[in-house]
Amino acid sequence: MHLNEAQKDKDYIVKSIGLPFETERRLQALGMTDDTPIRVVNRKGKGILVVKLRGTRFAFGYNITKNIEVEEAPDEQQQ
């Protein structure tokens, strides 16, 4: 599934990022790499999400969230 389909207050694991090179490198510099846990804090409209990533909150628009593949985190990883 893609991040834009994620539900609020659930934990996910980043599986892959399919964005242009510079954008993908920027997200990696912020800490979003493969197998990183991520929590959806809030949803704002179509695919716009506020997420918690490595202790920091970020807002991502639809054009970014639709290109990040995630899977639900196992129950023992959820906060």
C-alpha positions, 0 to 999 in steps of 0.5 A: 500500500502507499502512504497516502492510503494510510490511516490516522494513529497507525504505525507503518514501515517504509518499504520503498520510495519512488520519487525523483532522485533529489527528493528521495535523497532529501527524505533519506537525509531527514531519516526516511529510509527503507524499513523505517517505522513511521506513524500517521499523526493526522490526515488533512484532505486528499493524501496530505499527511502529518507523520512522525518519523524518528521523533519529528513531525513532518507534513507531506503532500499527496505527490510525495505520499502517493510514491512512498510504499509502506506496510502495516507495522507488526503489533509489537512495534506500535506505540 
